[in-house]
């Protein structure tokens, strides 16, 4: 038997049927049954393979670049603080960050204006997320090791999960609790392990405490901004809060900046100011927002787990901060706790589909009798 296959382009259903109905009786084409119309239409109108959605490699590449920028930023800022005060450094870099975000947003289009009733929450979030957080962050870097700050800031997702459950913005499951306990234990190992360093002092411990407070403050900003993010989007809210925080940091840093000899700052310090302001704040915020928009918050957040690893190796190579064994163990415990708190509830196996239960069908030759009245 010769098997014939028919392929026809996308035709209207009446035209397809007319091909076979118009054939004279006894012709070769009339001996074959008409092909299934729906199957042909599905084949003819199916999109090509190239039109299917593909992973956004540009966004993934940008997030990898973001991981490198944030990881290197710890060592860059730590090195610059040897020549300039922490608040003066913030007063120099935050105007650059605000200007960078403004220019990028102008290239994207007009920036929406917030409603008047949201001005106070935006100002509060700007002070908390880009004011208090940055003060704690910069002083922590000034007092303790850059690797310690990076590891302690990696606990932010766990703090955010606990705060979201406290404010009824999310659910607290067993994986989050276990991950939170593991993260606290890892923080203790990092702090205790740092005491083995000959350069350790009470100021180092104070810097570790400030870094933990910075992680908690950023988590509070993350949870508190959820409603505004859902209403306006990630990029506008990030810009508004950054501008509010920049104004506060410049005002606070003006006294220390006035006591700084700006003309005596080396080109390396100015390079650190530009790197920390333009790249680590301005450009990175936009890349992060694009990742959340294109890939989703869960997939984007996974890139943040690489930041402490980059920061540890960068601080080791540039600042000579070699972590002790106990700190390596603490780093592994912190990262494991963060991963468990984020994805522990998603790692459960879903039950597979149940096999269909066969049902006895009535014989086709017999018709059920109508009920008698």
N, C-alpha and C positions, 0 to 999 in steps of 0.2 A: 504494500500500500504506500503510495506517495503522499507524504505529509506536507500540506501547503500551509504557509503562514502568511497572513495578510497584515500589512501595516498601512494605515491611511493617516493623512494629516488631520488636524483638528477641523472637523466639518460639523455643520449643523445636523441635528438628528434627522430632520426631514430629508436633507440631501443624501445622507448616508443610506437611508432606507430606500430612497428612490433608485439608487444604483442597482439594487437587486430586484426591485419590483418592475423596473423597466426592461429587464432582460427577457427576450422571447422564450417561450416554453421550449424545453429540450436543448437549450444552449448549454455550453460548458459551465458558465458562471452560475446558471440557475440551478445546477445540480448540487451546489454547496450551500449549506445553510448560512444565513447572514451572520457575520461575526457579532459578538456581544458589543452593543453600542457603548455601554458605560465603561467597559474595559479599554476600548479604543480611545475614548475621550480622556480617560485618566492618563493613558500612555502619551497621548499627543499633547496634553496641556500640562504635563508635569514639568516643574522648573528644572533647569539644568543644574548640574552639580556645582558649578561655580557660583550660582546664586544662593546657595545655602549659607547660613550664618557661620562664619569662621571665627576662631579666637582672635581677639584684638591684640596682635603681637606688639603693636606700638604702645598700648597701655601697659602691658606686662613689662616691656622694656623700660618704660618710664618709672614704674614702681620699683624695679631693680635698681635703677639709678637713684631713686629716692632713698632706698635702703643704704646705699653707699654714702650718700650725702649726709644722712642723719647719723650713721655710724662714725664717719670721719669728723663730724661736727663737734663731738665731745672732746677729742684731742685738740682740735683747732681752737676752740674757746678756752680750754684749759691752758694752752700755751700762751694765748693772748692776755690772760689775766695776770701774768707775771709782770706786765708793763702798764696795765690800765686797771682801774677799779671795776668791780662787777657792775655797779649801777651806771657808771659812766659808759661802760661797754654796751649795756642795754640801751642807753639813751642815744648811742651812735648807730646801732644796727636796726632798731625798730622803725625809724623814719624811712630807711631804705626798704624794709619789708613792706611797709604800708604803701610806699610809692610803687613798688614792683607789682603788688596785687592790684592797685588801681589801674596801672597801664595794661595789665593782662586782661582785666575785666572790660576795659574800654575797647580792646580789640575784639572781645567776644560779643559785644553789643551793649545796649543801655542797661544800667544796673537798676533793678527794681527798688522802690522805696518802701521801707517798712511802715506798717500802720502805727499811728500815734500811741496806741495802747501797748505796743511791743517795744517802744523805745527804752523804757526802764529795764525790762528783762534783758535786752541786748546789751545795755550798758553794764548791768550787773555781771553778765556772762563774760563780757570783755575784761572787766576788772579781775574776775576770778580766774578765767582761763588764760589770759595773756598778761595780766598784771601780777597777781599773787603767785601764780604758777611760775612765771619767769623770774620773779624775785627769789623764790625758793630754789629754783633750778640753778641760777647763776651763782648763788652763794654756796650751794652744795658743791658745785664744780670747783669753787675757789678753796674749799676746805678739805675735800676728800679726793679720792682717786677717781679719774674719769670712768674707769671700768665699773667701779662700785655704783656710780650714778646711773650708768646705762642699765645695769642689772636691776637696780631697785626701781627704775622707771618702767621696766618690763612687767611689773606687777599691776600696771594700770588696768588692764582688762578684767582682772579679778576684782579689784575695787569697784569697777563700774558695774559688774554683775551683782555684787552685794548691795550697792546703792540702788540699782534698778529694782531689786526685790524689795528693798526697804521702802521705796517710794511707790511701790506697786506699778512699776513700769515694765516689769518682767517677772519671770518665775525662777525660783531658786531650787534646783534639783540636787541630787546627791553628788553628781559629778562636779558641780560648781563648788559645793562645800568642801569636798576632798581636795580639789584643785586649790582652793583658797588656803586650806591648812598647809598644803605642800608649799605654796608660795611663801607663807609666813616662815616656815621652817627654812626654806632656802635663803630668805632675807637674813635670818639669824646666822646662818653659816657664812654668808658673805661678810657680815659685820664682824663676827668673831674671828674669821680667817684673816681679816685685814689687820687685826691686832698683832699678828705675827710679823708684820712689816716693821723694820727698825724705825721708819719715819712715822709710825703711828702715834697719835696723841689724842687728847680729849677733843681737839678741834676736828679730827678725822671722824670721830664718833658723832659729833654734832653735824657734820656734813652728811653723814649717812642718814641721820634722822630727818634732815631737811629734804633729802632726796626722796625718802618715803612719804613725807608730807606733800612733796610736789606730785608724786604719783596719785595720791588721794585727791589732790586739788584738780588735777586734769581729769580724773574720773568723774568728779562732781560736775565739772564743766560739760563733759560728754553726755552725762545723763540729763542734766538740766537743759541742754540745747536740743533735745530730741523733738519737742513740739515745734520749735521754730524751724528745724531742718525739714520736717514733714510739710510745713506750710510754704516756705520760701525756697528750699533747696540748699544744698551744702555750700556752694560757692558764695552766694550773697551773705549767708550767715557768718561764714568764715571771714569774709571781708569786713563786715560791720564790727564783729567782736575784735578783730585784729586792730582796726583803727581806734576803737575805744581803748584797748589795752596799750597801744602805742602812745596815745596822748598821756595816759596816766604814768607810764614808765619814763617818758621824757621829763615830765614835771618832777617826778621823784629823783631822777638822776641828774637834774641840773646842778644842785649844789656840788656833788662829787665831780661832775664834768667841769665846773668852774675852777676847781682846784687842780685839774689835770692840764699839763702843758701839751696842748694839741700838736704844736709844731715839733715837739721832740719825739713823737710816736714814729716808730720805724715803719717802713713799707710792709713788713710782715704783719704788723698789727692792723694796718689798714686793709690788707688782704683778708685777714681773719674777720674784720668787721663786714667787709663786702660779702664774704662767703657765708657767714652766719646770718646776715640780713637778707641778701638777695636769693641765695640758693636754699639754705636750711629753713628759712621762714617763707619768703614770698613764693618762689617757684615750687617748693615742695608742697605747700598748702594747695596749690592749684592742681598739681599732679595727683595728690591724694584724693581731692574732690572728684577729679576725672575718673580715678579708679573706682570709687564708690558708685559713680554714675554709670559706668560702662560694665563693670564686673560684679558689682554688688559689694555690700559691706563685709560679708563673711570672707570672700576670697581676697579682698583687698587687705583685710586685717592680718592675713597669714604672713604677709611680707614684713610686718612689724616684728615678728619673731626673729628675723635675721639681724636686726639692728644691734642688739647686745653683742652678738658674735663679731660683727664688724668693728664695733667699738672696742672690744677687748683686744683684738689683734692690732688695731690702729694705735691704741694707747701703749701697747707693748712695744711696737716698732718705733714710735716717735717719742714717747715720754719715758720709756724704760719701766713701765708699770707691769711687772710680771706677776700674775696672780698665783697665790699659793694653792696647794692641792685642795685645801678645804674650800677655797673660793670657787675652784672649778666644780667641785661637787655641789656647792650652793647654786652655781649658775645652771647646772643640769637640772637640779630640783626645781628651780624657779621656772625654767622653760617648760619642763614637764607639767608643772602645775598650771601654767597658763594654757597650754594645749588641752589639758584635761578639762579645765573650766570652760573653754570655748567650744570644744568639739566632743566632749565626753558623751553628751546626750544624743549626738548624731551618729555615734559609732555602733549603736545597737542594730542588730540584724532585724530586718523586717521580715515577717512571715511571708512565704511565697504564696502565690495564688493557689487556691484549692482546686483540685481536679473536678471537672464537671461531673455531676451525678447523672448517669444515664437514666432516661425516662422511657418507659414503654410507650411506643407510639401505636396508634390504632392502625390496623391494616388498611391500605389504600383501597382495596377492593370492596371493603365493607363500609357502609355509611351508617353512622349512628341513627337509630330510630328516633323520630320525634316523639316527645312525651304525649301519651294519650290523655285526652280530656274527658 
